């Protein structure tokens, strides 16, 4: 069974907002302020590449109105054991909330 990927999740969110790849790419800014290319976005959506920085993941979250935490999770920025569970966005958000509450209690 193949779980949801960063690329497919971004593509689905983009389509729900009726955005073209060209429009989304123009809205995702690199650290230097330049937009990513439509080809780079296409490669991300087809899982041929991953965002090269946390900054880009944050940009996708902001523009597509998605959870940055979940996008980081899909981008593989969490331990392999957690990634293998193939959590839904809701399940992941609940775990992150519980984790953060636990850290605040210390």
C-alpha positions as protocol buffer text, in pm:
chain_id: "A"
residue {
  index: 1
  type: UNK
  ca { x: 0 y: 0 z: 0 }
}
residue {
  index: 2
  type: UNK
  ca { x: 135 y: 339 z: -97 }
}
residue {
  index: 3
  type: UNK
  ca { x: 56 y: 631 z: 131 }
}
residue {
  index: 4
  type: UNK
  ca { x: 1 y: 993 z: 45 }
}
residue {
  index: 5
  type: UNK
  ca { x: 314 y: 1176 z: -65 }
}
residue {
  index: 6
  type: UNK
  ca { x: 416 y: 1539 z: -31 }
}
residue {
  index: 7
  type: UNK
  ca { x: 385 y: 1586 z: -407 }
}
residue {
  index: 8
  type: UNK
  ca { x: 41 y: 1432 z: -440 }
}
residue {
  index: 9
  type: UNK
  ca { x: -89 y: 1622 z: -136 }
}
residue {
  index: 10
  type: UNK
  ca { x: 36 y: 1953 z: -280 }
}
residue {
  index: 11
  type: UNK
  ca { x: -109 y: 1873 z: -624 }
}
residue {
  index: 12
  type: UNK
  ca { x: -449 y: 1789 z: -473 }
}
residue {
  index: 13
  type: UNK
  ca { x: -449 y: 2109 z: -266 }
}
residue {
  index: 14
  type: UNK
  ca { x: -350 y: 2316 z: -571 }
}
residue {
  index: 15
  type: UNK
  ca { x: -630 y: 2165 z: -779 }
}
residue {
  index: 16
  type: UNK
  ca { x: -887 y: 2228 z: -502 }
}
residue {
  index: 17
  type: UNK
  ca { x: -788 y: 2596 z: -518 }
}
residue {
  index: 18
  type: UNK
  ca { x: -823 y: 2591 z: -899 }
}
residue {
  index: 19
  type: UNK
  ca { x: -462 y: 2698 z: -944 }
}
residue {
  index: 20
  type: UNK
  ca { x: -241 y: 2602 z: -1234 }
}
residue {
  index: 21
  type: UNK
  ca { x: 112 y: 2478 z: -1174 }
}
residue {
  index: 22
  type: UNK
  ca { x: 238 y: 2802 z: -1327 }
}
residue {
  index: 23
  type: UNK
  ca { x: 30 y: 3011 z: -1083 }
}
residue {
  index: 24
  type: UNK
  ca { x: 142 y: 2812 z: -780 }
}
residue {
  index: 25
  type: UNK
  ca { x: 507 y: 2815 z: -886 }
}
residue {
  index: 26
  type: UNK
  ca { x: 494 y: 3196 z: -919 }
}
residue {
  index: 27
  type: UNK
  ca { x: 361 y: 3215 z: -560 }
}
residue {
  index: 28
  type: UNK
  ca { x: 627 y: 2994 z: -397 }
}
residue {
  index: 29
  type: UNK
  ca { x: 930 y: 3208 z: -319 }
}
residue {
  index: 30
  type: UNK
  ca { x: 1280 y: 3081 z: -255 }
}
residue {
  index: 31
  type: UNK
  ca { x: 1491 y: 3228 z: 22 }
}
residue {
  index: 32
  type: UNK
  ca { x: 1633 y: 3483 z: -224 }
}
residue {
  index: 33
  type: UNK
  ca { x: 1283 y: 3604 z: -317 }
}
residue {
  index: 34
  type: UNK
  ca { x: 1272 y: 3443 z: -660 }
}
residue {
  index: 35
  type: UNK
  ca { x: 984 y: 3209 z: -747 }
}
residue {
  index: 36
  type: UNK
  ca { x: 1034 y: 2840 z: -809 }
}
residue {
  index: 37
  type: UNK
  ca { x: 999 y: 2724 z: -1169 }
}
residue {
  index: 38
  type: UNK
  ca { x: 689 y: 2545 z: -1298 }
}
residue {
  index: 39
  type: UNK
  ca { x: 916 y: 2252 z: -1392 }
}
residue {
  index: 40
  type: UNK
  ca { x: 1049 y: 2226 z: -1035 }
}
residue {
  index: 41
  type: UNK
  ca { x: 690 y: 2226 z: -906 }
}
residue {
  index: 42
  type: UNK
  ca { x: 596 y: 1962 z: -1163 }
}
residue {
  index: 43
  type: UNK
  ca { x: 886 y: 1746 z: -1042 }
}
residue {
  index: 44
  type: UNK
  ca { x: 770 y: 1790 z: -680 }
}
residue {
  index: 45
  type: UNK
  ca { x: 409 y: 1701 z: -763 }
}
residue {
  index: 46
  type: UNK
  ca { x: 526 y: 1389 z: -949 }
}
residue {
  index: 47
  type: UNK
  ca { x: 753 y: 1290 z: -656 }
}
residue {
  index: 48
  type: UNK
  ca { x: 1069 y: 1323 z: -862 }
}
residue {
  index: 49
  type: UNK
  ca { x: 1203 y: 1592 z: -627 }
}
residue {
  index: 50
  type: UNK
  ca { x: 1137 y: 1721 z: -277 }
}
residue {
  index: 51
  type: UNK
  ca { x: 1142 y: 2078 z: -151 }
}
residue {
  index: 52
  type: UNK
  ca { x: 1504 y: 2165 z: -85 }
}
residue {
  index: 53
  type: UNK
  ca { x: 1446 y: 2361 z: 236 }
}
residue {
  index: 54
  type: UNK
  ca { x: 1214 y: 2410 z: 530 }
}
residue {
  index: 55
  type: UNK
  ca { x: 1151 y: 2758 z: 391 }
}
residue {
  index: 56
  type: UNK
  ca { x: 994 y: 2613 z: 75 }
}
residue {
  index: 57
  type: UNK
  ca { x: 777 y: 2376 z: 278 }
}
residue {
  index: 58
  type: UNK
  ca { x: 656 y: 2677 z: 477 }
}
residue {
  index: 59
  type: UNK
  ca { x: 581 y: 2860 z: 151 }
}
residue {
  index: 60
  type: UNK
  ca { x: 369 y: 2572 z: 24 }
}
residue {
  index: 61
  type: UNK
  ca { x: 179 y: 2564 z: 354 }
}
residue {
  index: 62
  type: UNK
  ca { x: 114 y: 2937 z: 347 }
}
residue {
  index: 63
  type: UNK
  ca { x: 6 y: 2963 z: -17 }
}
residue {
  index: 64
  type: UNK
  ca { x: -206 y: 2646 z: -15 }
}
residue {
  index: 65
  type: UNK
  ca { x: -342 y: 2708 z: 338 }
}
residue {
  index: 66
  type: UNK
  ca { x: -215 y: 2373 z: 465 }
}
residue {
  index: 67
  type: UNK
  ca { x: -60 y: 2254 z: 788 }
}
residue {
  index: 68
  type: UNK
  ca { x: 314 y: 2317 z: 773 }
}
residue {
  index: 69
  type: UNK
  ca { x: 366 y: 2041 z: 1032 }
}
residue {
  index: 70
  type: UNK
  ca { x: 189 y: 1788 z: 812 }
}
residue {
  index: 71
  type: UNK
  ca { x: 381 y: 1898 z: 503 }
}
residue {
  index: 72
  type: UNK
  ca { x: 709 y: 1855 z: 693 }
}
residue {
  index: 73
  type: UNK
  ca { x: 589 y: 1509 z: 794 }
}
residue {
  index: 74
  type: UNK
  ca { x: 510 y: 1418 z: 433 }
}
residue {
  index: 75
  type: UNK
  ca { x: 846 y: 1560 z: 327 }
}
residue {
  index: 76
  type: UNK
  ca { x: 1019 y: 1309 z: 552 }
}
residue {
  index: 77
  type: UNK
  ca { x: 1139 y: 1543 z: 822 }
}
residue {
  index: 78
  type: UNK
  ca { x: 1023 y: 1312 z: 1099 }
}
residue {
  index: 79
  type: UNK
  ca { x: 1160 y: 978 z: 1220 }
}
residue {
  index: 80
  type: UNK
  ca { x: 1111 y: 680 z: 988 }
}
residue {
  index: 81
  type: UNK
  ca { x: 891 y: 498 z: 1243 }
}
residue {
  index: 82
  type: UNK
  ca { x: 636 y: 780 z: 1241 }
}
residue {
  index: 83
  type: UNK
  ca { x: 646 y: 810 z: 862 }
}
residue {
  index: 84
  type: UNK
  ca { x: 580 y: 438 z: 820 }
}
residue {
  index: 85
  type: UNK
  ca { x: 250 y: 470 z: 1005 }
}
residue {
  index: 86
  type: UNK
  ca { x: 107 y: 671 z: 713 }
}
residue {
  index: 87
  type: UNK
  ca { x: -98 y: 896 z: 938 }
}
residue {
  index: 88
  type: UNK
  ca { x: -383 y: 1105 z: 807 }
}
residue {
  index: 89
  type: UNK
  ca { x: -354 y: 1481 z: 842 }
}
residue {
  index: 90
  type: UNK
  ca { x: -598 y: 1474 z: 1137 }
}
residue {
  index: 91
  type: UNK
  ca { x: -412 y: 1192 z: 1315 }
}
residue {
  index: 92
  type: UNK
  ca { x: -81 y: 1369 z: 1267 }
}
residue {
  index: 93
  type: UNK
  ca { x: -216 y: 1706 z: 1388 }
}
residue {
  index: 94
  type: UNK
  ca { x: -351 y: 1543 z: 1706 }
}
residue {
  index: 95
  type: UNK
  ca { x: -14 y: 1379 z: 1775 }
}
residue {
  index: 96
  type: UNK
  ca { x: 174 y: 1704 z: 1718 }
}
residue {
  index: 97
  type: UNK
  ca { x: -63 y: 1887 z: 1954 }
}
residue {
  index: 98
  type: UNK
  ca { x: -12 y: 1621 z: 2221 }
}
residue {
  index: 99
  type: UNK
  ca { x: 365 y: 1633 z: 2169 }
}
residue {
  index: 100
  type: UNK
  ca { x: 374 y: 2011 z: 2205 }
}
residue {
  index: 101
  type: UNK
  ca { x: 158 y: 2005 z: 2515 }
}
residue {
  index: 102
  type: UNK
  ca { x: 395 y: 1750 z: 2665 }
}
residue {
  index: 103
  type: UNK
  ca { x: 697 y: 1971 z: 2592 }
}
residue {
  index: 104
  type: UNK
  ca { x: 526 y: 2275 z: 2746 }
}
residue {
  index: 105
  type: UNK
  ca { x: 451 y: 2083 z: 3067 }
}
residue {
  index: 106
  type: UNK
  ca { x: 822 y: 2021 z: 3130 }
}
